[in-house]
């Protein structure tokens, strides 16, 4: 929703809230959050953990 033209903060907030209520709910996640993050391998003792 484009609300850049509306100067009044309360009006802009009201319009955004109405648009959020009209939108259908988000679908359930198929895989857990963060499962696509690159996994960091642990380093040996004495070495910095990430680099």
N, CA, C and O of each residue as an XYZ file, in Angstrom:
204
protein
N       0.849     -1.179      0.000
C       0.000      0.000      0.000
C       0.890      1.236      0.000
O       1.809      1.346      0.811
N       0.620      2.151     -0.897
C       1.424      3.368     -1.025
C       0.785      4.489     -0.209
O      -0.277      4.993     -0.575
N       1.417      4.877      0.882
C       0.875      5.940      1.738
C       1.838      7.120      1.825
O       1.766      7.909      2.767
N       2.733      7.246      0.854
C       3.718      8.323      0.909
C       3.098      9.703      0.748
O       3.650     10.691      1.231
N       1.970      9.778      0.082
C       1.346     11.077     -0.183
C       0.574     11.613      1.037
O       0.286     12.808      1.113
N       0.241     10.726      1.987
C      -0.554     11.123      3.149
C       0.390     11.638      4.229
O       1.277     10.917      4.687
N       0.192     12.892      4.632
C       1.087     13.522      5.606
C       0.726     13.178      7.047
O       1.610     13.010      7.887
N      -0.586     13.071      7.337
C      -1.034     12.838      8.703
C      -0.696     11.416      9.144
O      -1.102     10.443      8.508
N       0.047     11.310     10.236
C       0.527     10.006     10.706
C      -0.625      9.090     11.125
O      -0.624      7.903     10.798
N      -1.601      9.633     11.843
C      -2.723      8.827     12.326
C      -3.549      8.295     11.155
O      -3.981      7.143     11.165
N      -3.762      9.134     10.154
C      -4.529      8.702      8.968
C      -3.791      7.595      8.228
O      -4.392      6.610      7.800
N      -2.485      7.769      8.083
C      -1.661      6.771      7.382
C      -1.705      5.438      8.130
O      -1.816      4.377      7.515
N      -1.618      5.499      9.454
C      -1.647      4.300     10.276
C      -3.000      3.596     10.162
O      -3.062      2.370     10.072
N      -4.073      4.373     10.168
C      -5.419      3.800     10.050
C      -5.593      3.070      8.731
O      -6.136      1.966      8.693
N      -5.125      3.695      7.628
C      -5.254      3.072      6.308
C      -4.447      1.779      6.210
O      -4.909      0.790      5.640
N      -3.243      1.795      6.770
C      -2.405      0.595      6.730
C      -3.037     -0.536      7.531
O      -3.014     -1.694      7.113
N      -3.601     -0.190      8.689
C      -4.230     -1.205      9.531
C      -5.426     -1.828      8.827
O      -5.619     -3.043      8.888
N      -6.237     -0.998      8.153
C      -7.391     -1.517      7.401
C      -6.930     -2.456      6.288
O      -7.535     -3.504      6.063
N      -5.853     -2.073      5.591
C      -5.337     -2.914      4.499
C      -4.834     -4.249      5.046
O      -4.992     -5.286      4.401
N      -4.226     -4.221      6.239
C      -3.725     -5.455      6.851
C      -4.865     -6.386      7.221
O      -4.749     -7.604      7.091
N      -5.975     -5.805      7.688
C      -7.117     -6.634      8.082
C      -7.788     -7.277      6.871
O      -8.304     -8.390      6.976
N      -7.790     -6.592      5.719
C      -8.444     -7.121      4.517
C      -7.651     -8.269      3.887
O      -8.222     -9.159      3.256
N      -6.339     -8.233      4.066
C      -5.463     -9.213      3.416
C      -5.682    -10.611      4.003
O      -5.921    -10.739      5.204
N      -5.603    -11.662      3.177
C      -5.784    -13.018      3.707
C      -4.615    -13.398      4.624
O      -3.522    -12.850      4.480
N      -4.827    -14.326      5.562
C      -3.739    -14.705      6.469
C      -2.606    -15.401      5.729
O      -2.818    -16.057      4.709
N      -1.410    -15.246      6.259
C      -0.240    -15.869      5.641
C      -0.334    -17.384      5.779
O      -0.859    -17.877      6.778
N       0.165    -18.135      4.792
C       0.132    -19.606      4.913
C       1.116    -20.080      5.977
O       2.071    -19.380      6.315
N       0.869    -21.270      6.493
C       1.769    -21.853      7.487
C       3.111    -22.145      6.826
O       3.181    -22.408      5.625
N       4.163    -22.094      7.618
C       5.501    -22.361      7.092
C       5.653    -23.834      6.737
O       5.194    -24.713      7.467
N       6.312    -24.093      5.595
C       6.525    -25.480      5.182
C       7.753    -26.063      5.864
O       7.800    -27.264      6.133
N       8.748    -25.227      6.145
C       9.944    -25.696      6.843
C      10.249    -24.713      7.966
O       9.783    -23.575      7.927
N      11.015    -25.126      8.957
C      11.250    -24.245     10.101
C      12.005    -22.973      9.723
O      12.778    -22.953      8.764
N      11.767    -21.923     10.489
C      12.462    -20.654     10.247
C      13.952    -20.850     10.443
O      14.376    -21.552     11.360
N      14.748    -20.229      9.580
C      16.195    -20.297      9.719
C      16.803    -21.566      9.172
O      18.011    -21.762      9.303
N      16.008    -22.448      8.556
C      16.568    -23.704      8.052
C      17.412    -23.482      6.801
O      18.218    -24.342      6.447
N      17.241    -22.345      6.124
C      18.027    -22.057      4.914
C      19.289    -21.255      5.206
O      20.066    -20.957      4.298
N      19.493    -20.903      6.488
C      20.688    -20.133      6.841
C      21.925    -21.000      6.637
O      21.881    -22.208      6.867
N      23.020    -20.394      6.208
C      24.238    -21.200      6.076
C      24.724    -21.635      7.460
O      24.833    -20.812      8.369
N      25.009    -22.906      7.614
C      25.440    -23.431      8.909
C      26.926    -23.118      9.100
O      27.717    -23.259      8.168
N      27.300    -22.693     10.308
C      28.679    -22.340     10.624
C      29.335    -23.539     11.277
O      28.876    -24.027     12.310
N      30.410    -24.010     10.669
C      31.126    -25.145     11.252
C      31.935    -24.679     12.445
O      32.491    -23.581     12.438
N      32.001    -25.525     13.479
C      32.793    -25.177     14.660
C      34.265    -25.387     14.326
O      34.645    -26.344     13.651
N      35.077    -24.460     14.821
C      36.530    -24.556     14.596
C      37.170    -25.286     15.765
O      36.523    -25.516     16.786
N      38.409    -25.643     15.623
C      39.142    -26.333     16.686
C      39.401    -25.416     17.860
O      39.211    -24.205     17.739
N      39.827    -25.946     18.990
C      40.102    -25.117     20.152
C      41.257    -24.161     19.871
O      42.252    -24.541     19.254
N      41.118    -22.930     20.323
C      42.162    -21.931     20.104
C      41.952    -21.107     18.851
O      42.549    -20.040     18.713
N      41.122    -21.572     17.940
C      40.853    -20.821     16.721
C      39.620    -19.965     16.936
O      38.718    -20.358     17.677
N      39.562    -18.783     16.292
C      38.338    -17.961     16.441
C      37.140    -18.720     15.852
O      37.271    -19.358     14.808
N      35.977    -18.656     16.509
C      34.835    -19.476     16.085
C      34.319    -19.172     14.685
O      33.892    -20.085     13.979
N      34.349    -17.925     14.276
C      33.847    -17.582     12.935
C      34.856    -16.692     12.245
O      35.283    -15.683     12.805
N      35.228    -17.045     11.076
C      36.050    -16.178     10.228
C      36.345    -16.811      8.919
O      37.027    -16.215      8.085
